[in-house]
Amino acid sequence: MNYGKLPSFINHEETRLAIACERAFLEKLNGSCRTPIAGYACKDKDGNCMFKGLVASPDGTRVLETSRKGSYDFEDMVSMGRDAGEKLLSRAGPGFFDS
């Protein structure tokens, strides 16, 4: 077996793209395992990317949600994740993660 080809052999492109979108969202929000953030990207029946994102204040009193739809393309999906994160940050305002 040629182990040099193993990563591409086990890669699932649809999953790789979804993860890129979700990680761009988390990165924009500076998310960690202690931050109440959720991001989910998947391919819809028409072949587009459907992204849903959520962020909650640490005490759970405020929950903000967003969604995006766009092409199932790496660059577009990364932009979609970042844009969703930026929008939630602006809606949350300063101190949102401090409560």
C-alpha positions in Angstrom: 0.0 0.0 0.0 1.2 3.5 -0.9 0.7 5.5 2.3 1.5 8.8 0.5 -1.9 8.5 -1.2 -3.8 7.5 1.9 -5.1 11.0 2.8 -6.7 11.6 -0.6 -8.0 8.1 -0.6 -9.9 8.6 2.7 -11.0 12.1 2.0 -14.7 12.8 1.5 -14.9 16.0 -0.4 -18.4 17.0 0.7 -17.4 16.6 4.3 -14.1 18.5 3.9 -16.0 21.5 2.4 -18.6 21.5 5.2 -15.9 21.4 7.8 -14.1 24.3 6.2 -17.3 26.4 6.4 -18.0 25.4 10.0 -14.4 26.1 11.1 -14.4 29.6 9.4 -17.5 30.4 11.4 -15.9 29.2 14.7 -12.6 31.0 13.9 -14.4 34.3 13.3 -16.1 34.0 16.7 -12.9 32.9 18.4 -14.8 29.8 19.5 -13.3 27.2 21.9 -14.7 24.2 23.7 -15.9 26.5 26.4 -17.9 28.8 24.1 -21.5 28.0 23.4 -21.3 28.0 19.6 -22.8 25.7 17.0 -22.2 25.7 13.3 -23.6 23.1 10.8 -23.0 23.1 7.0 -24.5 20.5 4.6 -25.5 20.0 1.0 -29.2 20.6 0.3 -31.2 18.7 -2.3 -30.3 21.3 -5.0 -26.6 20.9 -4.4 -26.1 24.2 -2.5 -24.5 24.7 0.9 -27.0 25.3 3.7 -25.2 26.7 6.8 -26.8 27.3 10.2 -25.0 29.0 13.1 -25.9 29.7 16.7 -24.2 31.4 19.5 -25.4 31.7 23.1 -24.3 33.8 26.0 -22.4 31.7 28.6 -25.4 31.9 31.0 -27.8 30.9 28.3 -30.0 34.0 28.6 -29.4 35.1 25.0 -29.3 33.0 21.9 -28.6 34.3 18.4 -29.0 32.3 15.2 -28.2 32.8 11.6 -28.3 30.9 8.3 -26.8 31.2 4.9 -27.2 29.5 1.6 -24.7 29.5 -1.2 -22.8 27.4 -3.7 -21.0 24.2 -2.6 -17.6 25.6 -3.4 -14.6 25.9 -1.0 -14.0 29.6 -1.3 -17.7 30.5 -1.1 -18.3 28.2 1.8 -15.4 29.7 3.8 -16.7 33.2 3.0 -20.2 32.1 4.1 -18.9 30.8 7.5 -16.9 34.0 8.1 -19.8 36.2 7.1 -22.2 34.4 9.4 -19.7 34.8 12.3 -19.2 38.5 11.6 -23.0 39.1 11.6 -23.5 37.3 14.9 -20.6 39.2 16.4 -22.1 42.5 15.4 -25.6 41.5 16.7 -24.1 40.2 20.0 -22.3 43.4 20.8 -19.5 43.9 23.3 -19.5 41.7 26.4 -21.8 39.1 25.0 -19.4 36.3 26.0 -18.7 37.7 29.4 -22.2 37.1 31.0 
